[in-house]
Amino acid sequence: MNYEDLVKDHAPQMIDLLIKDMVKKSTVEFFFNFEEEDQWSILTMHDYKEDKEISLRLHPGDVFDLHLGYYDEEDEFFEIVKVLSEQEKKAIPDGLKKLMRKVLADEEGMRVPGNLLSK
């Protein structure tokens, strides 16, 4: 399965993978970022063995999207983005949604214990 199919057809499983990785950590860092008129809160997992990253982003208007970034054989970086449907958003625990909304509203990143993400 290629990365495009993975993001397109398996977003809930990728979100679950991201959450399982973060829950194991003692501290998880959320970031706030912006570009021109857009802004978002972001949670990212890095897989250095496979040279890829998975990110969940929250934009204004409660728009969540899933990002998969990876390097190809020539070391060029690619990013695949999928806006999550209402059904796919259900894979995101309420505690994680609240934290991401707070980061977006406050326009400031934060660190929290990893176990908060599963609630």
C-alpha positions as CSV (number, residue, x, y, z in Angstrom):
1,M,0.0,0.0,0.0
2,N,1.4,3.4,-0.9
3,Y,1.3,6.5,1.4
4,E,-1.5,8.2,-0.5
5,D,-3.8,5.1,0.0
6,L,-2.8,4.9,3.6
7,V,-3.9,8.5,4.3
8,K,-7.0,8.3,2.1
9,D,-8.4,5.0,3.3
10,H,-6.9,4.5,6.8
11,A,-7.1,7.9,8.6
12,P,-8.7,6.5,11.8
13,Q,-6.0,3.8,12.1
14,M,-3.3,6.5,11.6
15,I,-4.8,8.7,14.3
16,D,-4.9,5.6,16.6
17,L,-1.2,5.0,15.9
18,L,-0.3,8.6,16.7
19,I,-2.3,8.5,19.9
20,K,-0.7,5.2,21.0
21,D,2.7,6.6,20.4
22,M,2.0,9.8,22.4
23,V,0.3,8.1,25.3
24,K,3.6,6.2,26.0
25,K,5.5,9.4,26.4
26,S,5.9,11.2,29.7
27,T,5.4,14.5,28.1
28,V,3.7,15.5,24.8
29,E,4.2,18.8,23.1
30,F,1.6,20.6,21.2
31,F,2.6,23.5,18.9
32,F,0.8,26.5,17.5
33,N,1.7,27.7,14.0
34,F,0.4,30.0,11.4
35,E,1.0,30.9,7.8
36,E,-0.6,34.0,6.2
37,E,-4.3,33.8,7.1
38,D,-4.3,30.2,8.4
39,Q,-3.4,29.0,11.8
40,W,-3.4,25.7,13.5
41,S,-2.5,23.6,16.5
42,I,-0.4,20.5,15.8
43,L,0.6,17.2,17.3
44,T,3.4,15.3,15.5
45,M,4.9,11.8,15.7
46,H,8.3,11.1,14.1
47,D,9.2,7.7,12.8
48,Y,12.9,8.0,12.2
49,K,13.4,4.4,11.0
50,E,11.0,4.9,8.1
51,D,11.9,8.6,7.7
52,K,8.3,9.8,8.0
53,E,6.1,11.9,10.3
54,I,2.4,11.8,11.1
55,S,0.7,15.0,12.3
56,L,-2.8,15.9,13.4
57,R,-3.7,19.5,12.9
58,L,-6.7,21.6,14.0
59,H,-7.6,24.7,12.1
60,P,-10.2,27.4,12.9
61,G,-13.8,26.2,12.3
62,D,-13.0,22.8,14.0
63,V,-11.3,21.6,10.8
64,F,-9.0,18.7,11.5
65,D,-6.6,17.3,9.0
66,L,-4.1,14.5,8.9
67,H,-0.6,15.0,7.5
68,L,1.8,12.3,6.4
69,G,5.3,13.6,5.6
70,Y,8.0,11.4,4.2
71,Y,11.3,11.4,2.3
72,D,11.8,9.6,-1.0
73,E,14.9,7.8,-2.2
74,E,16.4,11.1,-3.4
75,D,15.8,12.6,0.1
76,E,13.1,14.9,-1.2
77,F,10.3,15.6,1.3
78,F,6.7,15.0,0.4
79,E,3.5,15.7,2.4
80,I,0.1,14.2,2.0
81,V,-2.8,16.0,3.6
82,K,-6.4,14.8,4.2
83,V,-9.2,16.9,5.7
84,L,-11.0,14.6,8.2
85,S,-14.7,13.8,7.7
86,E,-17.0,14.0,10.7
87,Q,-16.9,10.2,10.9
88,E,-13.1,10.2,10.9
89,K,-13.0,12.9,13.6
90,K,-14.7,10.4,16.0
91,A,-11.4,8.6,16.1
92,I,-9.9,11.6,18.0
93,P,-10.4,11.3,21.8
94,D,-12.3,14.2,23.4
95,G,-9.4,15.1,25.6
96,L,-7.1,15.5,22.6
97,K,-9.7,17.6,20.9
98,K,-9.9,19.9,24.0
99,L,-6.2,20.3,24.2
100,M,-5.8,21.1,20.5
101,R,-8.7,23.6,20.7
102,K,-7.0,25.3,23.7
103,V,-3.7,25.6,21.9
104,L,-5.5,27.1,18.9
105,A,-7.5,29.5,21.0
106,D,-4.6,30.7,23.1
107,E,-2.2,30.8,20.1
108,E,0.4,29.2,22.3
109,G,1.9,25.7,22.5
110,M,1.9,23.5,25.6
111,R,3.3,20.4,27.2
112,V,1.1,17.8,28.9
113,P,1.5,14.3,30.3
114,G,1.0,11.7,27.5
115,N,-1.7,9.9,29.4
116,L,-4.1,12.9,29.0
117,L,-4.5,12.1,25.3
118,S,-6.4,8.9,25.8
119,K,-9.2,10.5,27.7
